[in-house]
Amino acid sequence: MSDELEEMNIQELEEDNKSRRINRKINKLEKELEKQNEKLEKALMDVEHWKNEYYRAYADTQNLRKSLEKDHNEAMRYRAIGFIEELLPVLDSFHAVLANEVDDPKLKNYLIGFQYVYRNLVSALEEEGVVEITVKEGDEFDPHTMNAIEAVEVEENPNKVVKVIAQGYKLFDRIIRPANVIVTKKKENEEENINSNEA
């Protein structure tokens, strides 16, 4: 019996050793699995981070593209502004010449030719988007489209245009030159001047 007992003990010891070896392997595999899970979690976080970076960079690129397109379109739209500024004295000269009345038939023929050239020039400018800011005597003064170069004192009706010196022009919605005008301003009473000087 002792041999049997001994043999059973040996078997139990072997099974016990086998069980410990298996437990050690399981523990080792669990630790390795835990490390791999941590690596996977870190990799997933990195993927999410770089995905967000990609979307941010893509959005920045799209915004830059839209901004550059807008700048390009605006540059193309207003490309002629410098040239038009150079033409304004020519238009002013046409206004001055065409405002005169002449009796001489030869001069009338010249005026007819000037009117034809003027209309063609204005038509070409209008096709490019140039619009004349039309101001007449008696209009209300608009500081957005007019430039008051002189003010005349009056008793009533201040801020009215008395005389148009030069018409204004704009290209689409951008003012190239405001209309130069002389406007009215309310006459200051001498008593108000004296009171303000005393204060």
ABEGO torsion letter per residue (X at the ends): XAAAAAAAAAAAAAAAAAAAAAAAAAAAAAAAAAAAAAAAAAAAAAAAAAAAAAAAAAAAAAAAAAAAAAAAAAAAAAAAAAAAAAAAAAAAAAAAAAABBBABAAAAAAAAAAAAAAAAAAAAAAAAGBBBBBBBBGBBBBAAABBBABBBBBABGBGBBABBABBBBBBEABBABBBBBBBBBBBBBAAAAAAAAAX
